Amino acid sequence: MSDQDMPGWATELRNRYLAGEASMFLLHGNVRDLQLWVDDKGKARFLDLRAFLEAFLERSRDIIAYYNVSQGLCFTKGEHERRYQRVIDARRMLLGGGHTGTALPRTASEAIPAIEQLITEPSQSSGVIIDYFEMIAPNGDLSFMAPDDKANLVSLHRWSSDPAIISTDNLVILITEHLSDVNRKILGSAQLTTIQIPFPDADSRSRFIRVTDTEAIDFEMEPAVLSKVTAGLSLVQIRSLLRGAEMAKAPVTFRMVAARKKQIIEQECHGLVEFVDPRHDFSHVGGMSRIKADLMRVADGVKKGHTHRVPMGMIFVGPMGTGKTFVAEAFAAESGLTCLKLKNFRDKYVGSTEANLEKVLDLVDALGYVLLIVDEADRSLSADQGSHEVTSRVIARLKEFM
């Protein structure tokens, strides 16, 4: 597959590995979506991340292994499993043992040592994919971890800087949706490289729609237009939208796409955001002439694409009941921006608040030009709603995003 066809995150992973920056990579973000793969004959297909990584590693690896806590350790091909078994048997012979002939390990406590034997073997070029990594190294208090979990954490942290691993041609790819779900000791390793898989851009969505069989679907719009109005959706969600239209024998209209998009995003975000469809503009706002004039200049900059005149954030200050939210929604109507309202994203579990915020910010980034209303910001962002440490991280992340 050429560099032009390869997803940007995959190109970054390859270049960083070849440059010797790291042998452990943590993929996060839109990891449950489809990825473009173009085979040697030039045929484009969209694969899930596991299948993509296996195809990506196949040419350069003697052994490709996959692990998650549910399925246990498994291999793409029988020959790869036999090679792995020979590696394990050779190690056991050196230690005075014999042929194992046992089943592949399933639990993390069994699989981590087995994987370590594989990735420290210099005679084989191995690629190991560990999915749902947060289930093996969760973010939490060390004092509440079982001894086996602590041992796994130490092993995983050691892998990133172990000379026996760095000196071999072996590669470990870890997968999680949210970095905040992963133990901070692992994330703090200097030799671990994190790479974000973004939501599909307009070109990716357009290509996916062209590749998908849509002969039985009646479209009210051109594929190029559909690729734009589906901004913020993953390819899996777009596929679901198209299949739903085909099964219902209903045309794909702007109204249908907008309604389905709203439903999908609100469901995916588990009540973290709410789509707002403003029914009023500044003509319905009495008084506040200077405020409306300032906001109209910003709205004019949005409409004309003069992004240098559009601030990344604004704070509406005033007592309760003075119309701050009403004016913000009127501004959304005047600017034509997609309007989202941030709901309660805080949670009592460790890392959940940051994960919820990251999910919302990823969505906002994917949607493009968006107006995000944070109502009652003094309450939702105050330390009273949680620990000072969590609040500091939330505010810092919002500042970084803006």
N, C-alpha and C positions, 0 to 999 in steps of 0.2 A: 504494500500500500504506500502511495506517495505521500510526501509531507503535506501536500496540498489537501489531500483527502483525510488525513489523520486528524482526529480531534486535537485541539490545542493542548489540553491537559496531558494527552498521551505523548505528544511531541516533547513537552517539558519533562515528563518522567524519563523518556529515553535519553534526552540530552544530558540531564543531570546524572543519570546512572553512568553513561559513557564517559562523562567528565570526571567520574570518581568522587562526586560530592557525597554520595550516600549509597548504601545497599538496602536500606529500609525506607519504604515510602508509605505514607498514610493518606489514602484518598478519602475525601469527605465531600458533603454537599449533595448533589443530585445523583447519588450512587444507585438508585433503584430505577433509573431510566434506561432507555435504549441508546446505543452508541453506533455511529456509522462505521461499517467495515466494508472495504472494497477489496475483493479477492484478486488473484493474479490475472483473471480474465476480464477485470474491470467491472464486474457485477457488484452493485451496491446492495448491501443488506444492513438491517438494523438489528443488533444483538444486545442481549442483556449484558451487564458489566462482566459477569463471570465468563460468559462465552467470548466476549471481546478480549479480555485479558488472556484467556487460554490461546486464542488465535494469535494475539499479539506476541506471546512468549514462545509459541510453538517452534519457530525457525531457529531460535538461539538457545533453547534449553533442552537438555537430555531428559529431564524429569520436570513435570508440572504437577504440583500437588495443590489441593484445595481443602480448606478446613473451616467448619463452623461448629459450634457446640451442639447443634442438633444432628447434623449428618455425620460428624466425625471426620477423620482424615480419609480423603478419596483422591483418585487420580483420573486424568482425562483418558488415558489409554492403559490397556493391560500391560503393555511393555514397560510403561513408566512405573507401574506398581512393582513389576519384577525387578527393575533396576533399583528401586528403593529398597526392596527386600534384600537384595545382594549387599547394598551399603550397610544396612542394619546387621545382617549376618556377619559381615566382615568385622564390624566393630565388636560384636559379641565374641567372635573367635579370638580377637586380640585380648579380650578380657577373660579368656578362658572358658567362655560359654560355647554353645552350639547353635545349630539352626533353630530359629524361633518357630516358624510355621504357625504363628498366632494370628488372630484377626487384627485388622487395623485399629489403632487407638481411637476412642470416641471422646472420652472426657478430656478437658483441657490439661489436667494433671498428667495424663498419659501422653497426650499429643505433643505438648510443648517440648519435652525431652526428645521425643522421636524426631520432631522437626529440626531440633537443634543438631542432632546427629547428621541429618541430611544436609543442612546448610553449612556445616563445617567440613564437609567432605570435599577435598580439592579435586578428586578424580572425576566428579560429575558436575555438570552445569545445571543447577536447579532453580526453579522459580516456584515460590510458595505464596499462595493467596489465602489470607486469613480474613474471613468475612464476619460481620457483626462483632467487630473487635471490642466494642464497648462491653460485651458480655464476658470477655476474658480479663480485661483490664478496666473495670468500671471506675468512674470518678467517685470517690468516697473516702471516708475516714479510715486510715490504716488500722486504727485500734479495733474496728469492727470486722476486719477481714479475717477469714479462716487462714490457718497456716499454709494450706495448699495454694490459696489465692495469692498470698504474699510471695510464695516461692515462684509462682508463675510471673508475678509482676517483676521480680528481680531478674528472672531469666530474660524476659522481654526487654527490660531496660539494658541489660548487658549485651544483648544482640547488636544494638546499634553502634557499639564501640568495641566489640570483640575483634581483636586482630585476626583470629582464626576465621572469622566470617568475612571481614573486609578484604582479606588477602585472596579469597576465593572468587570465582565467577558466579556467585549465587545471589539471588534477589528475593526479597520478602516484600510483599504488597499487602498492607493492612487496609481494611475498608470499614468505615463508619459513616453514619449520616451527619452526626454533630460532634465537633471536636470537644464540646463541653461535656459530653458523656464519657470521655476517655480520661483515665487517671492522669493527673497533672505531672506526675513523676515521669511518665512516658513522654508526654508532650514537651517536657523540659529538656529532653535529650538533644544535644547539639547535632548529633549525627542522624537524627530522624528528620526526613523532609516531608512536609505536609503539602498536598496539592489539592486544590478545590476543583470539583467537577461542576461547572455552572449549568444553569438551565439552558436549554437550546436557544440559540439566537434565531433571527428571522431566516437566515440562509439554511440553517439546519432544519427548521420547521418546514420551509418550502421544499427542500429536497425530500424530506420524509413524506410529505403529501404527494409528491410526484411519484415516488416509488410505491406507495400504497395503492392497492387495487381499489379504485373508486368508481368503476364503471356502472355499478348499480345504484350510485348515489346521485341525486339531483342537487346541483350547487346553484345558489343564488349569486355567488361571487366567484371571481377568478381565484386560482390557487395562490397567487401572489398576495391577494388581499386577505385570504383566509390565513395565510402564514403570519400576517401582521396582527389580525384581530385575536389570534390565539396566543399572543405574548403573555408570558407568565405561566403557561401550561407546559407540562413535560410531554415528551413524545408518547408516553404510555397513556396519558390523559387525552391527548389528541386522537390517538387510536381508539380509545373508548368512545369518544364523542362521535367519530365517524361510524363505528360499528353500531352505536345506538341509533343513528339516523338511518343506517341501512336496514336494521332489524325492524324499525318502526315504519319504514318506507316513507319517511318524511324528508322534505328538502332541507338542506343546510342553509339557513337564513341568518342574517345578522342578529335578529331577535333570539333565535334558538341558540346560537353560539354564545351570546352575551349571558343568557339565562343559565346555560350549562356551565359556562366558565365561572360565574358567580357561585353556583352550587358546588362545583369541584373545589374551588379555592377555599371557600368557607369550611367545607368538610375536611380538607387536607390540613387546614390550620387549627382544627379542633376548637373553634370559637375564639381564636386569638385575634381575628380581624373581622370586620363587618363592612361589606360594600355599602357605600352611601350613594344614593341617586338623588341629588339635590333638586327640590321642586321650586326653588326660589333663587333669584339673583339679587344684585345690588339695588334694583328698583323696588324691592320689597323691604329694604333696610332704611329706616327713617333716621335722619340726622347723620352724624359721623362723616361729614363731607370730606375732611382732610384724610381720614383713615381710608375711605372708599377711593379717593383719588390716588393715594399711594399704592393701594392694592390693585387698582386698575392699571397702573403703570407696570406692575409685576405681571399681571395677567396678559397685558399686551406683549410683554417680552416673551412669555410662554408661547403665545399664538404665532409670533413672528420668528420663533426659534433663536432669539437673542439670549442664549443661556447665560452670558456674562452679566446680564441684568436681572437674573433670577436668583435670589438667595437660596441656599440649601435648607434653611430653616427660619421660621419666624415664631416669636412668642407673643401671644395675645394675653395681656395682663388686665385684670379687673375683678371686682367682686362678683360673687355668684349672682346669676340672673341678669347680667348686663348684656347678654347676647353674643358672647365670644364664639360659641359653637355655631350659632346661627350665621354670623358673619363669615366664619371659616367655610361653611357649606355654600354660602352665596359666592365666595371667592372661587370655590371649586367649579361652580356652574359658569362663572364668567371666564375662567381660564380654559375650561374644557378638559381638565385633567381627570383621569380616573381617581376616584376618591375612596380611600379606605379609612376606617376608624379603628385605632388600636384598642382592643379590649384588655381585660385583665390577663397579663402574660406571666404573672408571678406564680410560683409553685412552691410547695413545702419541701420537695425532695432536692437533694444536692445536685446541682448542675442543671436542673429542669428550667429554672428561670432563664438562664443564659441560652439554653437550647431553644426555648420558645421564642426569645427575641431574635436569635439567629435565623430561625425559620421564617419569621416575618420579614426580616431585612433581606433575606435571599429572595423572597417573593417580590418585594418592592423593587429590588435590583432587576429581577427578570421582567417585571411588567414595564419597565422603562420610565416614562414620564408619569409620575404618580404623586398625588397629594395625600400624605399620611397625617391624619388628625390624631394627636395624643391628647385626649380630653382629660381634664383634671390632672395635669402633669405633675402638679405639686404633690399629689397623693400617690400616683402610680410610680413615681420615680424617687420618692422619699425613703429615707432609711427606716421610717416607721413600718413600712411594708415588708421588711426583711432585714437581714444582717447588713451592717455597714459595708462589709467586704463585697457582698453581692451587689448592693446598690452602686458602689464605686465602679465595679466592672460593667454594670449595665450602662451607666452614664458615659463611661469611657468608650464603650463600644458605639453608642449613639453618636458621640462626638467624632469618632474615627469614621463612621459611615458618612456623616455629613461633610 
